[in-house]
Structures are given as structure tokens and as C-alpha cells.
Amino acid sequence: MSLNPSISAMRTVLKPIVVGLFVFGVGGVLFASEHSSSPLKHLDAWLAKAPTERPALTNQAFARAPLSKAEAGAALAALWQDHAKQLRESRAAEWRDEAIVLQGLTMKFKSLSFGDTNALPPNGRSLFISLHGGGNTAKSVNDGQWQNQIKLGAAYKPAEGIYIAPRGPTDTWNLWHESHIDDFFARLIEDAVLFEKVDANRVYVLGYSAGGDGVYQLAPRMADRWAAASMMAGHPNEASPLGLRNVPFAIQVGANDGGFKRNQVAVEWGKKLDALAAADPGAYVHFVELHEGKGHWMELKDRQAIPWMEKFTRNPVPKKVVWFQDDVTHRSCYWLARPTEDLKAGQLIKAECAGQSISLESTNVTTVEVRLNDALVNLDQPVVIRVGDRVLSSNVPPRTISWLAETLAEKGDTNLAFSAAVKVRLTAE
């Protein structure tokens, strides 16, 4: 099958196809039946055009027309096929050359492969992004730390998957949590899905020393990307653990690692996570271990985090979300989003979905975009959104191609694509 079939051509597909959370095949839900509604036919025609000749999708009436659940699944599959085809063509060189260029910076990377690539897991391979130490030092020192992190992969030895050690784009003290890192990692993950058959629900981040600093920061602020995270011998600086509600988090430090009080801070963070987990049963899964007799180098005692992380798979639409904005802000997290111009450090949103009801509470936030798909709620029934006892919305949100296209383009992840959304104001007028 070609990478960009038309929806009409998809009618003849004989094998089930898995796209994110949706399965389509013969005898059940087809990509487009003979009775397909006009939105899918118009999408078919729109995708048939060369990308440079397509009018803006947001301006097309068919993209705003309501869809059924089956039609939304078919539209997402078609949009993903097109998206993947374009990116495979435009990014083949960066993957081959093992170097991503963004914002005038370059992030090189090296990878190791584990497991039988001829017998991949049904949903794809695991991805381990492993961050090296170093920081505010000579380029040669950071290069050496990068090489060490590549070698560590052979010792960590995941059961299967691809282990990628990127080289920090800069040689600054905070090389793994500067604002550009989030964009680099989002692109790295998307590329790995495209070129290495990675399962986007089994992506893990780990790091040692300055790399551990980065994990403390990146795990909560990019929470919707990770299945689990492991911090080795780092320091959190000003990071908050609030965003780790759905990200299992391991902390390991040598008991004698007193540099920057890493050992003391590890214990403090462990207590914070203990308190969060006690107040929210089943959430904030974590373990903390200070390895007796070890200093900054733990002599591979930290390898235990690999099989621990491998037990976890990301849930891209958890029923409860805690979204805390770090000083590097994000437009969206799981099924919540906010206007870019309103993002500020310290903003907090807690959202919980129970059946067809979604409750919100927030700090320093006035508006929220609640994104919806059929994995979270039944979009054929009213969805009630409230703050306390005040109902903000109680409509049946229509599924549209427009929302699917916008959210798919935002993160390049079918699991984080949403067919509907409701924008609500949290504060009374």
C-alpha cells in the first residue's frame, strides 16, 4: 500500500490497520464506505492535491462539518498517512545524518538497537532517550560525556527498542533544559516513530549528572510524551514534581554524592512525591534510592531503572491531568490546551474526567481548551464541563476534520489527536 492512498482507495484494504487508538479493517469499520459522507470525499480530494496547492484546511467548510465516530477514525488515518509521507521525505536526511537542526542549533545523536528487529512488538519498538552529563565546560569535555552516554547504553541494555544518546546542542550549565530542548525532543520522537517504527506510547527519558538535571525538568514539563522517566545523579534546580502525576519517575543518587547536595535533594523530592501519591492514590508512581557507598558514579547500580521503566506504557488520555507550567511553557498537555499568548510560568490546571463529566480547577488561568476524542468520552452524548458547581458547557461536541488536523500537526502523534474541543472560561464574567 502506498504511503498516501486516497480514502476511496482505502476501501479495498484487506488487513486491519492500527493508527493510534483506532483500528479499521474489513467486516467492521471501513475507511470509507460507499455511503461516505461528503466531508470524507472532500478530504480525499484535498489530500489528492500537492501540499503546495492545498488551500488552508481551516478555511474549508468540509473540515468543520460534523463526523461520526467511524468517519473521524477514517479521517485521522488518512491525515496521518499524508503527514507521515511528507515528513519521511523532508526528514530523511536528518535521520540518516543523525543531526537535527532547529533554531540555528544542531543536536547530533547516536543510537543503539536492542532486541530482534525481525520480530517487533505489535505496536512498535520502545525508545529510550538518554541524556549525557557535563554542562558549562569545554566542548571536548561534553563530547566525551556524550560518548560515555552512548557506551552506557550497552551496559543499560534494554530488553528491546532503540536507545538514542543525543549530544546537547549547547555547552551551557543547563544544556538539557534550555527552552529549545523541548522542540528538539518532540522532533526526535516523531522521527523515531517514522523511521524506527517506535511506539509513541513507549518513549522513556533518562539522564546522568547534568542529564539527570534535565530529566528532573523535562519529565514534568513534557509529561504527555513519556511512558516513564529515570533521573540519575542530577539536581532539580527550581523544577516542580506536580506534572508527574501520570509519569512513573525514578530517582537514583549515590549516598555520598554531596555535590550540589544531590543526595539531600533526592530525599526531599522523594518526600514530595510520597505526599503527592498519598493524596492521589494510584498516581505519582515513583521510587527513590540512594546507593550506599557510592559517590557521583554509581557503578551501574542505576541500571535497575531500565527494567522498572519498561513495565510502563503511556496512557495518552488519562482520566485525570495535573498540568503545571514551568518557566518553559507549553501550549498543550494531554487533552488540555491554552492560548499561547496567555501562557505564564506557575499556572496550574487540574482536570478530571468521570464518565461524561469533566471537572476543572485552576490557579492563575482564565480560559482552557478541553480537547476530546472517543477514547476519553462518548462524543455522541453531551459532555458536561464544570468548575465546582458551575456548569461551563453541556453540549454534544461535534467531531471535525479541522480539530483532527490541528492537533495531529501540533504533536505528530495520533494518540494525541483529538476530533473535538470545547473552549471554556473558568472565571465568571
C-alpha positions in Angstrom: 0.0 0.0 0.0 1.3 3.4 -0.8 2.1 5.9 1.9 -0.6 8.3 0.7 -3.6 6.4 -0.5 -6.9 8.3 -1.2 -9.8 7.5 1.1 -11.5 5.9 -1.9 -8.6 3.5 -2.4 -8.6 2.6 1.2 -11.9 0.8 0.8 -10.0 -2.1 -0.7 -7.6 -2.6 2.2 -7.8 -6.2 3.3 -5.8 -6.2 6.5 -6.7 -4.3 9.7 -4.7 -1.2 10.2 -3.8 0.3 13.5 -3.5 4.1 13.8 -3.0 5.3 17.3 -6.0 4.2 19.3 -8.2 3.3 16.3 -8.5 0.0 14.4 -10.0 -0.1 10.9 -10.5 -3.2 8.7 -12.9 -5.1 6.5 -16.1 -6.5 8.1 -16.2 -3.7 10.7 -15.3 -0.1 10.4 -14.1 0.7 6.9 -12.0 3.8 6.0 -14.8 5.0 3.7 -17.9 3.0 2.7 -20.0 3.6 -0.4 -22.2 5.8 1.8 -19.4 8.0 3.0 -20.5 11.5 3.9 -19.2 14.5 1.9 -16.6 15.6 4.5 -14.5 12.4 3.7 -15.0 12.8 0.0 -13.8 16.4 0.2 -10.9 15.4 2.4 -10.0 12.8 -0.2 -9.9 15.5 -2.9 -8.0 17.9 -0.7 -5.3 15.2 0.1 -5.0 14.4 -3.6 -3.6 17.8 -4.3 0.1 18.6 -3.9 0.8 20.1 -0.5 1.7 23.4 -2.0 -1.6 23.6 -3.9 -3.9 22.8 -1.0 -6.0 25.7 0.4 -5.8 26.2 4.1 -7.8 23.4 5.7 -9.2 25.7 8.4 -10.9 27.7 5.7 -12.7 24.7 4.2 -16.4 24.1 5.2 -16.0 20.3 5.0 -13.3 20.4 7.7 -15.9 21.9 10.1 -18.7 19.5 9.2 -19.7 17.0 12.0 -18.4 13.5 11.7 -19.4 10.1 13.1 -17.0 8.1 15.2 -16.1 5.9 12.3 -15.7 8.9 10.0 -13.4 10.6 12.5 -11.3 7.4 12.6 -11.1 7.3 8.9 -10.2 10.9 8.6 -7.4 10.6 11.2 -6.0 7.6 9.4 -5.9 9.5 6.1 -4.4 12.6 7.7 -1.7 10.6 9.4 -0.8 8.7 6.1 -0.3 12.1 4.4 1.5 13.6 7.4 3.9 10.6 7.6 4.6 10.6 3.9 5.6 14.3 3.8 7.8 14.0 6.9 9.6 10.9 5.7 10.5 12.8 2.6 11.5 16.0 4.3 13.4 14.5 7.2 15.1 11.5 5.7 18.4 13.4 5.5 18.4 14.5 9.2 17.7 10.9 10.3 20.4 9.5 8.0 22.9 12.1 9.1 22.0 11.8 12.8 21.7 15.5 13.3 18.6 17.7 13.8 18.9 21.5 13.1 16.4 23.8 14.8 16.5 27.5 15.7 20.1 27.8 14.4 21.3 25.0 16.7 22.3 21.4 15.9 21.6 18.3 18.0 23.6 15.3 17.0 22.7 11.8 18.2 23.8 8.2 18.1 21.7 5.1 18.6 21.9 1.5 19.7 19.4 -1.1 18.7 18.2 -3.9 21.1 16.0 -6.9 20.6 15.0 -8.8 17.4 14.2 -6.2 14.7 12.6 -9.0 12.7 10.0 -9.7 15.5 8.9 -6.2 16.6 6.3 -5.8 19.4 2.8 -5.5 17.9 2.5 -1.7 18.5 6.2 -0.9 17.7 9.5 -0.5 19.5 10.4 1.2 22.7 12.5 4.4 22.6 15.0 5.4 25.3 16.3 9.0 25.1 19.5 9.1 27.3 21.0 12.5 28.3 24.7 12.9 28.9 26.4 14.8 31.7 28.8 17.8 31.5 27.3 21.2 31.1 29.2 24.5 31.5 32.6 23.3 30.3 34.7 22.8 27.3 33.2 21.3 24.1 35.7 18.5 24.3 34.5 17.5 27.8 30.9 17.5 26.7 31.8 15.5 23.7 33.5 13.0 26.0 30.4 12.8 28.2 28.3 12.2 25.1 30.5 9.3 24.1 30.2 7.9 27.7 26.4 8.0 27.4 26.5 6.1 24.2 28.6 3.4 25.9 26.3 3.3 28.9 23.5 2.1 26.5 25.4 -1.2 26.0 25.5 -1.6 29.8 21.9 -0.5 30.5 20.8 -3.0 27.8 17.1 -2.6 27.4 15.1 -5.7 26.5 14.2 -4.3 23.2 13.9 -1.0 21.4 16.2 1.8 20.2 18.5 3.7 22.7 19.3 7.2 21.5 22.0 9.4 23.1 21.7 13.0 21.8 24.6 15.5 22.1 23.5 18.7 23.8 23.1 21.5 21.3 25.0 23.9 23.6 27.7 23.7 26.2 25.8 25.6 28.9 25.2 24.5 32.5 21.6 23.9 31.7 22.2 22.3 28.4 19.3 19.8 28.8 16.6 22.2 30.0 17.0 25.3 27.8 13.8 26.3 26.0 14.9 24.8 22.7 15.3 21.3 24.1 11.5 20.6 24.1 11.3 21.2 20.4 14.3 19.1 19.7 12.9 16.1 21.6 9.5 16.5 20.1 11.1 16.2 16.7 13.4 13.4 17.7 10.4 11.3 19.0 8.4 12.0 15.8 11.4 11.0 13.6 11.9 7.8 15.6 8.2 6.9 15.1 8.6 7.4 11.4 11.9 5.8 10.7 12.4 3.2 13.5 8.8 2.0 14.0 8.7 3.3 17.5 5.6 3.0 19.6 4.8 6.6 20.8 3.3 5.2 23.9 6.6 3.6 25.0 9.0 6.5 25.0 11.3 6.9 28.0 13.7 9.6 29.1 16.7 9.1 31.4 19.9 11.0 32.1 23.0 11.1 34.2 24.5 14.1 36.1 23.7 17.2 34.1 21.5 14.8 32.1 19.7 14.0 35.3 19.2 17.7 35.8 17.4 17.7 32.5 15.2 14.7 33.5 14.0 16.5 36.6 12.9 19.4 34.4 11.7 17.7 31.2 9.8 14.8 32.7 7.1 17.0 34.2 7.1 19.8 31.6 6.8 17.3 28.7 4.7 14.8 30.7 2.4 13.8 27.9 5.3 12.4 25.9 6.7 9.9 28.4 5.8 6.4 29.5 8.3 6.8 32.4 11.4 8.7 33.4 14.6 8.0 35.3 16.8 10.6 36.9 20.4 9.6 37.7 22.8 11.7 39.8 21.2 15.1 39.0 19.7 18.2 40.7 16.2 19.6 40.0 17.1 23.3 40.5 13.7 25.0 40.5 11.6 22.2 38.9 8.3 21.1 40.3 7.1 17.4 40.5 3.4 18.4 40.1 3.3 17.5 36.4 4.5 13.9 37.1 1.0 12.6 38.1 0.9 10.2 35.1 4.7 9.7 34.6 6.4 7.0 36.7 9.6 8.6 38.0 12.8 7.0 39.3 15.4 8.9 41.4 18.8 7.4 42.0 21.8 9.1 43.5 25.0 7.9 45.3 24.5 8.2 49.0 27.9 10.0 49.1 27.1 12.3 46.2 27.1 15.6 48.1 28.0 17.8 45.2 25.2 20.5 44.9 23.6 18.5 47.7 22.3 16.0 45.1 21.8 13.3 47.8 19.8 15.6 50.1 17.7 16.9 47.3 16.9 13.4 46.1 15.5 12.6 49.5 13.5 15.9 49.5 12.0 15.1 46.1 11.1 11.6 47.3 9.2 13.1 50.2 7.3 15.5 47.8 6.4 12.6 45.6 5.3 10.5 48.6 3.0 13.3 49.7 1.5 13.7 46.2 1.0 10.0 45.9 -0.7 9.7 49.3 -3.1 12.5 48.3 -3.9 11.0 44.9 -4.0 7.1 45.2 -2.6 5.3 42.1 -0.8 8.4 40.8 2.7 9.7 41.1 4.3 6.3 40.9 8.0 6.6 41.9 10.9 5.1 43.6 13.9 6.7 45.2 17.2 5.0 46.0 20.4 6.4 47.4 23.1 3.8 46.7 25.2 3.2 49.8 28.9 3.8 49.5 28.6 5.3 46.0 29.5 8.8 45.0 28.6 10.6 41.8 29.4 7.5 39.8 27.0 4.7 40.9 28.9 1.9 39.1 25.8 0.9 37.1 23.7 0.3 40.2 21.3 2.7 38.5 20.7 0.2 35.7 17.7 -1.2 37.7 15.7 1.8 36.4 15.6 0.2 32.9 13.5 -2.9 33.6 11.5 -0.7 36.0 10.6 1.8 33.3 9.9 -1.0 30.8 6.9 -2.1 32.8 5.1 1.1 32.0 3.2 2.2 28.9 1.9 5.8 28.4 -1.8 6.5 28.6 -2.2 9.4 26.3 -5.7 10.2 27.6 -5.6 9.7 31.3 -8.8 10.4 33.2 -7.0 12.9 35.4 -4.4 15.5 34.4 -2.3 17.9 36.5 -0.7 20.5 34.3 1.8 22.9 35.8 3.5 25.4 33.6 7.3 25.5 34.0 9.3 28.6 33.0 9.4 26.9 29.6 5.7 26.9 28.8 3.7 24.5 26.6 0.6 25.1 24.5 -0.9 21.8 25.4 -0.7 18.8 27.8 -2.6 15.6 27.2 -6.2 16.7 26.4 -5.8 20.3 27.7 -4.6 23.3 25.8 -4.4 27.1 26.3 -3.8 30.1 24.1 -0.1 30.7 23.5 -0.3 34.4 24.4 -1.8 33.5 27.8 0.9 31.1 29.0 2.8 32.0 32.1 5.1 30.1 34.5 3.4 28.9 37.6 -0.1 28.4 36.0 -1.8 25.2 37.3 -4.8 23.3 35.9 -6.3 20.1 37.4 -8.8 18.3 35.2 -10.7 15.1 35.9 -13.0 13.1 33.6 -15.6 10.8 35.1 -18.0 9.3 32.6 -19.4 12.3 30.5 -18.4 14.9 33.1 -15.2 16.9 33.3 -14.3 19.0 36.3 -11.7 21.7 36.2 -9.8 23.7 38.8 -7.0 26.1 38.3 -4.6 28.7 39.6 -3.9 31.9 37.5 -5.8 30.5 34.5 -8.9 32.1 32.9 -9.5 30.0 29.7 -9.0 26.4 28.8 -9.4 24.4 25.6 -10.7 20.9 26.6 -9.8 18.5 23.8 -11.9 15.4 23.3 -11.9 12.1 21.4 -13.8 8.9 21.7 -11.1 7.3 23.9 -11.9 9.9 26.6 -15.7 10.3 26.3 -18.6 9.3 24.2 -18.8 12.1 21.7 -22.3 11.1 20.6 -23.6 12.2 24.0 -23.5 15.5 25.9 -20.2 16.3 27.7 -20.6 18.4 30.8 -17.7 20.7 31.8 -17.8 22.4 35.1 -15.8 24.4 37.7 -17.1 23.4 41.1 -20.9 23.6 40.9 -20.9 25.9 37.9 -21.6 24.3 34.5 -19.5 25.9 31.7 -20.7 23.7 28.9 -23.1 20.8 28.4 -23.3 20.2 24.7 -22.6 17.4 22.3 -19.2 18.5 20.8 -19.0 17.7 17.1 -16.1 15.7 15.7 -14.4 17.6 12.8 -11.6 17.1 10.4 -10.3 20.6 11.4 -9.7 19.6 15.0 -8.1 16.3 14.0 -5.7 18.1 11.6 -4.8 20.8 14.0 -4.0 18.5 16.9 -2.2 16.0 14.7 0.0 18.7 13.2 0.8 20.1 16.7 2.5 17.0 18.1 2.6 14.5 15.2 1.1 11.8 17.4 -2.1 10.0 16.5 -2.6 9.2 20.2 -2.7 13.0 21.0 -5.0 13.8 18.1 -8.5 15.0 19.1 -11.6 15.2 17.0 -13.4 17.8 19.1 -12.7 20.6 21.6 -14.6 22.9 23.8 -13.2 26.3 24.8 -14.4 27.4 28.3 -13.8 30.4 30.5 -13.0 29.4 34.1 -13.6 32.7 35.8 -17.1 34.4 36.0 -17.5 37.4 33.8 
